[in-house]
Amino acid sequence: MKQLLLAFPLIALFGCDVQIEHDSEVTYLQMPGMEGLNLPFSSAVRVGNTLYLSGNLGNLPGSLNLAEGGISGETRQTMENISSVLQQFGSSMDDVVKCTVFLADINEWGEMNEVYRTYFKNPPARSALGANGLALNARVEIECIAVTE
């Protein structure tokens, strides 16, 4: 860390220009049928060949109603919703590289995992944590990062 900090004064002393390339276009994407829900976020954002998905809940497509079946039913619907977003924007579950899982009750982690693992041939990197409440009183919310071609 000390070496890194010393490099910045040397750059200034010798007049070196440091330029950061920003060639990637940012595209904000909304799933068809979601416009009428007036949500304050995009379904996904594409930067270069990377797709950043917003958190998905286990709501039935085109509605704010959660799937039945507790954590298992909501996780299954959440994963189907993620798969739909990925397909809509040129990716798939096979292209997911990172997920973050938010659980309303961390004690449901095992049940969520039973469903979650069935959606990946090669499991992506993942973080999971308990939250103090989720939108729509959902049991689970999952956000993902995927690559596209």
C-alpha positions as CSV (number, residue, x, y, z in Angstrom):
1,M,0.0,0.0,0.0
2,K,2.9,2.4,0.8
3,Q,4.4,1.8,-2.6
4,L,1.0,2.7,-4.3
5,L,0.7,5.9,-2.2
6,L,4.3,6.9,-3.2
7,A,3.5,6.5,-6.9
8,F,1.0,9.3,-7.0
9,P,3.4,12.1,-5.9
10,L,5.9,10.8,-8.4
11,I,3.3,11.0,-11.2
12,A,2.6,14.6,-10.3
13,L,6.3,15.4,-10.0
14,F,7.2,14.1,-13.5
15,G,4.0,15.3,-15.2
16,C,2.7,11.9,-16.3
17,D,-0.8,11.9,-17.5
18,V,-3.1,9.2,-16.2
19,Q,-6.0,8.5,-18.4
20,I,-8.8,6.1,-17.8
21,E,-10.5,4.7,-20.9
22,H,-14.3,4.7,-20.8
23,D,-15.4,3.0,-24.0
24,S,-18.3,1.1,-22.7
25,E,-21.8,2.4,-23.4
26,V,-24.3,2.1,-20.6
27,T,-27.8,1.0,-21.5
28,Y,-30.7,1.0,-19.1
29,L,-33.1,-1.9,-19.8
30,Q,-36.7,-2.5,-18.7
31,M,-38.6,-5.8,-19.1
32,P,-41.6,-5.6,-21.4
33,G,-44.8,-5.2,-19.3
34,M,-43.0,-3.6,-16.4
35,E,-43.4,0.0,-17.6
36,G,-46.9,0.3,-16.1
37,L,-45.7,-0.6,-12.6
38,N,-43.8,2.7,-12.3
39,L,-40.9,1.1,-10.5
40,P,-37.9,3.4,-9.6
41,F,-35.3,1.1,-11.1
42,S,-34.3,-0.7,-14.3
43,S,-34.7,-4.4,-14.8
44,A,-31.0,-4.5,-15.8
45,V,-28.2,-2.3,-16.9
46,R,-25.8,-3.3,-19.6
47,V,-22.2,-2.0,-19.5
48,G,-20.1,-3.5,-22.4
49,N,-20.7,-7.2,-22.2
50,T,-21.8,-7.2,-18.6
51,L,-25.4,-7.3,-17.5
52,Y,-26.2,-6.1,-14.0
53,L,-29.7,-7.3,-12.9
54,S,-31.7,-5.5,-10.2
55,G,-32.8,-7.6,-7.3
56,N,-35.6,-9.9,-8.3
57,L,-38.4,-11.1,-6.0
58,G,-40.7,-14.1,-6.4
59,N,-43.5,-12.1,-7.8
60,L,-45.7,-13.5,-10.6
61,P,-44.7,-11.9,-13.9
62,G,-46.4,-8.5,-14.6
63,S,-47.8,-8.2,-11.0
64,L,-46.7,-7.4,-7.5
65,N,-48.2,-10.7,-6.2
66,L,-45.8,-13.2,-4.7
67,A,-45.7,-16.8,-5.6
68,E,-47.2,-19.2,-3.2
69,G,-45.3,-21.9,-1.4
70,G,-43.2,-20.0,1.1
71,I,-39.4,-19.7,0.6
72,S,-39.3,-22.6,-1.9
73,G,-42.1,-21.2,-4.1
74,E,-40.7,-17.7,-3.9
75,T,-37.1,-18.8,-4.7
76,R,-38.3,-20.8,-7.7
77,Q,-40.3,-17.9,-9.0
78,T,-37.4,-15.5,-8.3
79,M,-35.0,-17.7,-10.3
80,E,-37.6,-18.0,-13.2
81,N,-37.8,-14.2,-13.2
82,I,-34.1,-13.8,-13.3
83,S,-33.9,-16.3,-16.2
84,S,-36.5,-14.3,-18.1
85,V,-34.6,-11.1,-17.7
86,L,-31.4,-12.7,-18.8
87,Q,-33.0,-14.2,-21.9
88,Q,-34.7,-11.0,-22.8
89,F,-31.4,-9.2,-22.8
90,G,-29.1,-11.8,-24.5
91,S,-27.8,-13.9,-21.6
92,S,-28.7,-17.0,-19.7
93,M,-28.3,-18.7,-16.3
94,D,-25.2,-20.3,-17.7
95,D,-23.7,-16.8,-18.0
96,V,-24.3,-15.7,-14.4
97,V,-21.0,-15.0,-12.7
98,K,-22.2,-13.5,-9.3
99,C,-25.3,-13.4,-7.3
100,T,-26.3,-11.8,-4.0
101,V,-29.1,-13.4,-2.0
102,F,-31.1,-11.4,0.5
103,L,-33.3,-13.5,2.9
104,A,-36.0,-12.1,5.2
105,D,-35.1,-15.0,7.6
106,I,-31.6,-16.3,7.4
107,N,-33.0,-19.6,8.9
108,E,-34.5,-20.3,5.5
109,W,-31.1,-20.4,3.9
110,G,-31.1,-24.2,3.5
111,E,-34.5,-24.3,1.9
112,M,-33.6,-21.5,-0.5
113,N,-30.4,-23.3,-1.4
114,E,-32.3,-26.5,-2.3
115,V,-34.1,-24.6,-5.1
116,Y,-31.3,-22.1,-6.0
117,R,-28.8,-24.8,-6.8
118,T,-31.0,-26.5,-9.4
119,Y,-30.7,-23.4,-11.7
120,F,-26.9,-23.6,-12.3
121,K,-24.7,-26.1,-13.9
122,N,-21.7,-24.2,-12.7
123,P,-22.6,-22.2,-9.5
124,P,-21.6,-18.5,-9.7
125,A,-19.8,-16.7,-7.0
126,R,-22.4,-15.8,-4.3
127,S,-23.1,-13.9,-1.1
128,A,-26.1,-14.5,1.1
129,L,-27.3,-12.4,4.0
130,G,-30.3,-11.9,6.2
131,A,-32.2,-8.7,5.8
132,N,-34.6,-6.8,8.1
133,G,-37.5,-7.0,5.7
134,L,-37.7,-7.1,1.9
135,A,-40.0,-5.3,-0.6
136,L,-43.6,-6.7,-0.8
137,N,-42.8,-8.7,2.4
138,A,-41.0,-11.2,0.2
139,R,-39.0,-14.0,1.7
140,V,-36.1,-13.7,-0.8
141,E,-34.6,-11.3,-3.2
142,I,-31.7,-12.1,-5.6
143,E,-29.6,-9.9,-7.8
144,C,-27.1,-11.2,-10.4
145,I,-24.3,-10.1,-12.7
146,A,-24.0,-12.0,-16.0
147,V,-21.9,-11.7,-19.1
148,T,-23.3,-11.4,-22.7
149,E,-21.8,-12.0,-26.1
